[in-house]
Structures are given as structure tokens and as C-alpha cells.
């Protein structure tokens, strides 16, 4: 039982680190109506979404980077207008 608890805790920590500490949960107001990559302006473009066939996947940029919708990638924050 304690091994399962330890494994679960480790999985949560790994998931948080993989998301660079950003809250990449899906906002209730974001609607995935067309395919593509979209910045979350409510989270200052640190979080972005990939929409495909109505399904949404959230991602987070590395520290100091923001998602640029024009290039569809994370770029240094000073080069992105969000």
C-alpha cells in the first residue's frame, strides 16, 4: 500500500515538473472549434492548446518563453506579443 502511495506521489511530481510548474488545466471557456495551436491569453501565453477534431491538449512553454501563434511555437518572452 505504501509503495502505491509513493508511486502515485512521484507520478504527480513528475507531471508537475513536465508542465514546468504551470497550471495547464483546460479553462471552461476555451472552445476547441477549429484545428490548430492556440495561445491561452488568460494565462499570458505561457500555456497553449492543440486542437484536433474537437479534442484539446494543453501544453506549457519553458520558463522565460511564451507561445507565439504566428510561428506556433514557444519563443523568448521579449519577442512575443501576447
C-alpha positions as CSV (number, residue, x, y, z in Angstrom):
1,X,0.0,0.0,0.0
2,X,2.8,2.4,0.9
3,X,4.6,1.7,-2.4
4,X,1.4,2.6,-4.3
5,X,1.1,5.8,-2.4
6,X,4.7,6.6,-3.1
7,X,4.4,5.8,-6.8
8,X,1.3,8.0,-7.0
9,X,3.0,10.9,-5.4
10,X,6.0,10.5,-7.6
11,X,3.7,10.5,-10.7
12,X,2.1,13.8,-9.6
13,X,5.5,15.4,-9.1
14,X,6.8,14.2,-12.5
15,X,3.6,15.6,-14.2
16,X,4.1,19.0,-12.5
17,X,7.7,19.2,-13.4
18,X,6.9,18.2,-17.0
19,X,4.4,21.1,-17.1
20,X,7.2,23.4,-15.8
21,X,5.1,24.3,-12.8
22,X,2.4,25.9,-14.9
23,X,-1.3,25.2,-14.4
24,X,-2.1,23.8,-17.8
25,X,-5.6,22.7,-17.0
26,X,-8.2,23.4,-19.6
27,X,-10.3,26.5,-18.9
28,X,-14.0,26.1,-19.1
29,X,-14.4,29.0,-21.5
30,X,-11.9,27.8,-24.1
31,X,-13.7,26.2,-27.1
32,X,-11.8,23.9,-29.5
33,X,-13.9,24.6,-32.6
34,X,-11.1,24.6,-35.2
35,X,-7.9,22.6,-35.5
36,X,-4.6,24.2,-34.7
37,X,-2.4,25.7,-31.9
38,X,-3.8,28.5,-29.8
39,X,-2.3,30.6,-27.0
40,X,-4.1,31.0,-23.7
41,X,-4.1,34.8,-23.4
42,X,-5.7,34.5,-20.0
43,X,-2.5,32.8,-18.8
44,X,-0.3,35.3,-20.6
45,X,0.6,32.9,-23.4
46,X,2.6,30.6,-21.1
47,X,0.0,27.9,-21.8
48,X,-1.2,26.9,-25.2
49,X,-3.5,24.3,-26.7
50,X,-3.5,22.0,-29.6
51,X,-7.0,21.4,-31.1
52,X,-7.6,18.4,-33.3
53,X,-11.0,17.0,-34.3
54,X,-12.6,18.8,-31.3
55,X,-10.1,17.4,-28.8
56,X,-7.9,19.8,-26.8
57,X,-4.5,19.1,-25.4
58,X,-2.8,21.7,-23.1
59,X,1.0,22.4,-23.1
60,X,3.2,24.9,-21.3
61,X,6.2,26.8,-22.5
62,X,9.6,26.7,-20.7
63,X,10.4,29.4,-18.2
64,X,11.1,32.7,-20.0
65,X,9.2,31.7,-23.1
66,X,5.7,32.5,-24.4
67,X,3.6,30.8,-27.1
68,X,3.6,32.7,-30.4
69,X,0.5,31.9,-32.5
70,X,2.2,33.1,-35.7
71,X,5.0,30.6,-35.6
72,X,3.1,28.0,-33.5
73,X,6.0,27.6,-31.1
74,X,7.4,28.9,-27.8
75,X,9.8,31.8,-28.2
76,X,11.7,34.1,-25.8
77,X,9.2,36.2,-24.0
78,X,10.7,39.5,-25.2
79,X,9.9,38.5,-28.8
80,X,6.2,37.6,-28.3
81,X,3.2,39.9,-28.1
82,X,0.5,38.3,-26.1
